[in-house]
């Protein structure tokens, strides 16, 4: 009797439980074709529409030699898809009254005091001056702070070796001049998102990765999402490949995060800009929560206000503000400001993020679509994910 | 069995007993030496210092060890010869010796670029021009070296604005602090000028840590303090030592007031290779005696004679340093012209002061060493130091 009641209660409370269905066979066979052709080792795909989840479905291999088939629950380095998750962590702190998106960064990280800006750059010299205003948390989230695009020469291999703590790395980044006046331009900045992660850590008074685990991964049931792989899960982690003269070869220590076969052994740096490992189902849960205005299976993770402000267009008319035409930036989310610019059949206002190893995730609120496309290839364009995006949109 | 116990007891007693004053062996005039505590007492009475410990040694013997005034004025706790002081920059030559120990193990060379050990220095720039509104940067004509750090000629500047409060907050490790200062441009072309640089000395300490693959403070304790019997010399004093640590005062409007400083280096993450040691007059005398002996003390060799010679040689040539008649060796201030310093030191004497008024020196020509310990953060002058130098120098008989 008590058991019956609890089941009944659950069903009443969470009427929006998602139904699952299999992927459209046309989509599956198109992506299978890429695996057969050898441009990708394998892929996991998932999309959700109006509350029905299609997939996750796997094609090809998780590892090529010896062949290990891709699984629906294979784990991927989602790289820059980490960025919006870091930003959502900041939104939780905003909701707790612990920081404001308009706050100067130096309010939380005093090592930023006295930051300069590059006024002129010549071949061997550069001239520095004081920026017109201090950089803010929002500048970091929208990539308009002017913080450096790549790590400084003193720590050029931090993203391969991961051998500094977040505190140490950001202290180094903070000493470098801005590339332009804050807010005046867009420049994709990994150092800026690392700084955002450090702000989170300081304000939350908790290690960065621990905070995300407690606030997102546990309540959203993202059981295969983490920054430092636990030993028992490494067998499900997909290997990263690169295309060498048209052939897939295993990526080595030169890629971001270092040798993928070492599973970040000994790493100190959690990498708020690219450190997350995750699965299609885990990311779909996060994205569904965003689509549903901050709730997931009856649990409120974020306020509706936070979701709205995080996914609104913040870069106004700044061009470029993204890696392709028609894109702009929200708070660490890419936002489609002109579907005729992106030409991927996504609605205006669609938000999401890609990752350096070819992964893509997006939420098309107008069409109530969530999409996740996971591969592990360093470099090599985005033909496969574009095909998937377009075919998902075409199911509508 | 009983004999062994007795011998052990004698040995222990010999270690524990403070060295006896022997002015004969030292070849010094005991009446003249008595002027030192008398003069220091007059400073205490005048109220310019709370108290002082002074030590003079010569020919390997203790010539004078005196404590006057108070370790703490408020509680009237008298100064004692084993009172512990924050010796601040007198730490620097200890850091220098640590670096020389690694050199002797083949683990570093003085001419090595800093970035060989600390890659975070790669890409370092130099301030070309600076005006009110802008700073122009260029590439330095050469990389900074280990020697540049030791002679304060690297051009490394002060702590940047973002970590200006590091010395007070002590909230970053040596590794973090050095990684931060490494990102900043040099003030001048390496080797062309002298600029006293705490950031440079901390960089040297970090190099010691990396080359030795050992925490800096632990390396100093294991390789210098322990073998030299400097039992009260350390970076992080244990609470049991607190009641032996002298209170720091500011001299303001003719009055001494307790300084607003952390007297015990509590909750510190920052091991300051530039000035973090606590020590006593007797401990520092042991360190200086090792230098005076050419690298050994009581059968313990810390450095080779060659290292002592190169450390205490004049490295800055004609470059102007902090005062007339002075130059710089490797982390030691060196008297290059006794007629310039005018305080009875021989040319070739070397030593170092500390920000709280302490001072220690070695004069190889006179076979003399001396230590002054006071704790005054501001408001004084070099009066006490000059007094000790002059009274020690003029008490020599042979």
Contacts between the chains, C-beta under 8 A, distances in Angstrom:
chain1	res1	chain2	res2	distance
A	106	B	162	7.8
A	110	B	162	6.3
A	110	B	163	7.8
A	110	B	165	7.6
A	111	B	162	3.8
A	111	B	163	5.8
A	111	B	180	6.7
A	112	B	162	6.0
A	113	B	161	4.8
A	113	B	162	4.7
A	113	B	164	7.6
A	114	B	160	6.2
A	114	B	161	2.8
A	114	B	162	5.7
A	115	B	162	7.6
A	116	B	135	7.1
A	119	B	134	6.1
A	124	B	138	5.8
A	124	B	139	5.8
A	125	B	128	6.3
A	125	B	136	5.7
A	125	B	137	6.3
A	125	B	138	4.6
A	126	B	125	7.8
A	126	B	136	7.1
A	126	B	137	5.0
A	127	B	134	5.2
A	127	B	135	7.0
A	127	B	136	4.5
A	127	B	137	7.4
A	128	B	134	6.2
A	128	B	135	4.5
A	128	B	136	7.4
A	128	B	137	6.6
A	129	B	133	5.8
A	129	B	134	4.5
A	129	B	135	7.6
A	130	B	133	7.7
A	152	B	123	6.6
A	152	B	183	6.5
A	153	B	122	4.8
A	153	B	123	2.8
A	154	B	119	6.6
A	154	B	120	3.9
A	154	B	121	6.2
A	154	B	122	5.1
A	154	B	123	5.9
A	154	B	124	7.7
A	154	B	179	7.6
A	154	B	182	5.7
A	154	B	183	6.2
A	155	B	119	7.5
A	155	B	120	5.8
A	155	B	179	7.8
A	156	B	122	7.3
A	164	B	179	7.7
A	167	B	176	7.1
A	168	B	175	7.2
A	168	B	176	5.4
A	168	B	179	6.1
A	171	B	162	8.0
A	171	B	163	8.0
A	171	B	172	7.3
A	171	B	176	5.7
A	171	B	179	6.5
A	171	B	180	5.1
A	172	B	120	6.6
A	172	B	179	5.2
A	172	B	180	6.6
A	172	B	182	7.8
A	172	B	183	5.9
A	174	B	162	6.0
A	174	B	180	7.8
A	175	B	160	6.2
A	175	B	162	6.6
A	175	B	180	5.6
A	175	B	183	3.5
A	175	B	184	6.2
A	176	B	183	6.1
